[in-house]
Amino acid sequence: MTRDVAAETGSVIELGPGTGVFTAELLRRGVAEQDITLVELNPRFAKLLRRRFAKAQIMEMNAAKLYTTPLLTAPRVGAVLSGLGLPAMSTEQVTNILLGVFRYLKPGGAMYQFTYGPRCPVPAAILESLNLEAKRMGGTLFNLPPASVYRITVRQTALSSIRYAGDR
């Protein structure tokens, strides 16, 4: 999940960090704690995250509101990690989450989505409508159910049509 993220990635947003397992790995990989924004809906997890990662920005909110909610971090981030259960969400929720993610990602940045199951958790129709592409980066078959990580990026041909945060 964190293999492509390091200090040189810059700021990172993590969606649905839970207890902070991936957050701790980001720190181990050299991402500065103050460069991490954690978006967590569950108040108990948010409280735990505030104790464990005091320098990180903790946003206690629904990730589907990311597009319309200003974050405390720099307007452009190098990566977004997500452990959200996208397959259980509506098309509207998934679309809003992705719009928010790509609002804050700088050009060339990527979203890394953890999922259980045999295919990408973002439906092909949503990827197509937002000019995104997903590539399976790896996973484990030994987990039950099997787990995978997908890297979601803007299609190279669509880069000029994406409006990034800060672009006016």
Salt bridges, closest charged atoms under 4 A:
ASP4 OD1 - ARG3 NE 3.78
GLU25 OE2 - ARG28 NH2 2.78
GLU60 OE1 - ARG50 NH1 3.38
GLU128 OE1 - ARG155 NH2 2.92
ASP167 OD1 - ARG76 NH2 2.30
